[in-house]
Amino acid sequence: MNVDTRTKLSTTTILLHWLVGLLVMGMLVVGVYMANFEVYALYPWHKSLGQLVFLIVLVQAIHRLKNGWPPAVSEYSLAERVLARGVHYLLLVGVLLMPVFGFLMSVFGGNGVAFFGLQLVARNPDPVNVGKVIPLNGPLAEVMNAAHGILGYLLILAILLHIAGAFKHHLLDKDGTLRRMLGAKV
């Protein structure tokens, strides 16, 4: 069935958009909370969910490459098109790289990585200091930690711009863009 994506998006596109959006926003909130309050008990869940998000985002990226970007509902200025395209690319690339940086940060930091209890990369325990780990590559772990953190805040900015754009389309342009992403035909 061939659907005009200017007026209606596929169920797959809508489902992936909202699933990834809600998961990524949740992961960012939890990540900022963990970092600011040093809530180490959440790290195993954060790592596991991060890997799951990566797999879902990979499906979304493949879907996007296969089907292209949905066309705009209306005509917009060059500045609006450039900003929208930049935000969309930052979101797509950012949500792909974020879990990669987190994974590498954990591995190089000696912390290992498990996926809901299934050990993928073993911890590197310090035999002298019980409960501590020996980094496999401390400087690289620090670079990945910085990249993970900076990208997290860039994603927060991109999400806020994306939401602002959705409300601009809905409240000012009244063009149906948000309704289309909610599954309605416009």
C-alpha positions as CSV (number, residue, x, y, z in Angstrom):
1,M,0.0,0.0,0.0
2,N,1.5,3.3,-1.1
3,V,0.6,6.2,1.2
4,D,1.2,9.9,0.5
5,T,3.5,10.7,3.4
6,R,2.7,14.4,2.9
7,T,-0.8,13.7,4.3
8,K,-0.3,10.5,6.4
9,L,2.7,8.8,7.9
10,S,3.2,5.0,8.1
11,T,2.4,3.3,11.4
12,T,6.1,2.1,11.5
13,T,7.3,5.7,11.2
14,I,5.0,7.0,13.9
15,L,5.7,4.1,16.3
16,L,9.5,4.4,15.9
17,H,9.3,8.2,16.4
18,W,7.4,8.0,19.6
19,L,9.1,4.9,21.0
20,V,12.6,6.3,20.4
21,G,11.6,9.8,21.5
22,L,10.1,8.7,24.8
23,L,12.9,6.2,25.5
24,V,15.6,8.7,24.7
25,M,14.0,11.4,26.9
26,G,13.7,9.0,29.7
27,M,17.3,7.9,29.3
28,L,18.5,11.5,29.3
29,V,16.5,12.3,32.5
30,V,17.9,9.2,34.3
31,G,21.4,9.9,33.0
32,V,21.4,13.5,34.3
33,Y,20.0,12.3,37.6
34,M,22.6,9.6,37.9
35,A,25.5,11.9,37.1
36,N,24.3,14.7,39.4
37,F,23.4,12.6,42.4
38,E,25.8,9.6,41.9
39,V,23.0,7.0,41.9
40,Y,25.2,4.0,41.0
41,A,22.4,1.5,41.5
42,L,20.7,2.8,38.3
43,Y,23.8,2.2,36.1
44,P,23.1,-1.4,35.2
45,W,19.6,-0.5,34.1
46,H,20.8,2.6,32.3
47,K,23.4,0.5,30.4
48,S,20.9,-2.2,29.5
49,L,18.2,0.2,28.3
50,G,20.9,2.2,26.4
51,Q,21.8,-0.9,24.4
52,L,18.1,-1.6,23.8
53,V,17.6,2.0,22.6
54,F,20.6,1.6,20.3
55,L,19.0,-1.4,18.7
56,I,15.7,0.3,18.2
57,V,17.4,3.5,16.9
58,L,19.3,1.3,14.4
59,V,16.0,0.0,13.1
60,Q,14.7,3.6,12.9
61,A,17.9,4.7,11.0
62,I,17.6,1.8,8.5
63,H,13.9,2.7,8.1
64,R,14.8,6.3,7.5
65,L,17.6,5.4,5.0
66,K,15.2,3.1,3.1
67,N,12.2,5.4,3.1
68,G,13.8,8.9,3.2
69,W,12.6,11.8,5.3
70,P,8.9,12.5,5.2
71,P,8.1,15.5,3.1
72,A,7.1,18.7,4.8
73,V,3.3,19.3,5.0
74,S,3.7,22.9,3.6
75,E,6.3,25.2,2.1
76,Y,8.7,26.8,4.6
77,S,11.5,29.3,4.5
78,L,15.0,28.2,3.7
79,A,16.0,29.0,7.3
80,E,13.2,26.8,8.7
81,R,14.1,23.9,6.4
82,V,17.8,24.1,7.3
83,L,17.1,24.3,11.0
84,A,14.6,21.4,10.9
85,R,17.0,19.2,8.8
86,G,19.9,20.0,11.2
87,V,17.9,19.2,14.3
88,H,16.6,15.9,12.7
89,Y,20.1,14.9,11.7
90,L,21.5,15.8,15.2
91,L,18.7,13.7,16.8
92,L,19.3,10.7,14.5
93,V,23.1,10.7,14.7
94,G,23.1,11.7,18.4
95,V,20.8,8.9,19.5
96,L,23.0,6.4,17.6
97,L,26.3,7.7,19.0
98,M,25.1,8.2,22.6
99,P,24.9,4.5,23.5
100,V,28.1,3.8,21.6
101,F,30.0,6.4,23.7
102,G,28.4,5.1,26.9
103,F,29.3,1.5,26.0
104,L,32.9,2.4,25.2
105,M,33.1,4.6,28.3
106,S,32.1,1.5,30.4
107,V,34.4,-0.9,28.6
108,F,37.5,1.3,28.6
109,G,36.8,2.3,32.2
110,G,37.0,-1.4,33.3
111,N,33.4,-1.5,34.4
112,G,32.3,-4.0,31.8
113,V,28.8,-4.1,30.2
114,A,25.9,-6.4,30.8
115,F,22.6,-6.5,29.0
116,F,19.9,-7.1,31.5
117,G,22.2,-9.4,33.5
118,L,23.8,-11.1,30.5
119,Q,27.5,-10.2,30.7
120,L,28.7,-8.9,27.3
121,V,32.1,-7.4,28.4
122,A,33.6,-8.5,31.7
123,R,34.5,-6.1,34.5
124,N,38.2,-5.7,35.1
125,P,38.3,-5.9,39.0
126,D,41.2,-4.6,40.9
127,P,42.6,-7.5,43.0
128,V,44.0,-5.1,45.6
129,N,41.1,-2.7,46.1
130,V,37.9,-4.9,46.4
131,G,34.9,-3.3,44.7
132,K,37.1,-1.2,42.4
133,V,38.0,-1.7,38.8
134,I,41.2,-1.2,36.7
135,P,40.5,0.8,33.6
136,L,41.5,-0.8,30.3
137,N,42.3,2.6,28.9
138,G,41.7,5.4,31.4
139,P,42.3,8.4,29.1
140,L,40.0,6.9,26.4
141,A,37.4,6.2,29.0
142,E,37.5,9.9,30.0
143,V,37.2,11.0,26.4
144,M,34.1,8.7,26.0
145,N,32.7,10.0,29.3
146,A,33.1,13.6,28.1
147,A,31.6,12.8,24.7
148,H,28.7,11.0,26.3
149,G,28.0,13.9,28.6
150,I,28.3,16.7,25.9
151,L,26.2,14.7,23.4
152,G,23.6,14.2,26.2
153,Y,23.2,18.0,26.6
154,L,23.2,18.5,22.8
155,L,20.4,16.0,22.5
156,I,18.5,17.8,25.2
157,L,18.8,21.0,23.3
158,A,17.8,19.2,20.0
159,I,14.8,17.6,21.7
160,L,13.7,21.0,23.0
161,L,14.1,22.6,19.6
162,H,12.2,19.6,18.0
163,I,9.3,20.0,20.5
164,A,9.3,23.8,20.0
165,G,9.1,23.2,16.2
166,A,6.2,20.8,16.6
167,F,4.3,23.3,18.7
168,K,5.2,26.1,16.2
169,H,3.7,24.0,13.4
170,H,0.6,23.2,15.5
171,L,-0.1,26.5,17.1
172,L,1.2,29.1,14.6
173,D,1.3,27.4,11.2
174,K,-1.7,25.2,11.9
175,D,-0.4,23.0,9.1
176,G,-1.1,19.5,10.5
177,T,2.5,18.4,11.0
178,L,1.9,17.4,14.6
179,R,-1.4,15.8,13.8
180,R,0.3,13.7,11.1
181,M,2.9,12.5,13.7
182,L,0.0,11.5,15.9
183,G,-1.4,9.3,13.2
184,A,-4.0,11.6,11.7
185,K,-4.4,12.2,8.0
186,V,-3.9,15.9,7.1
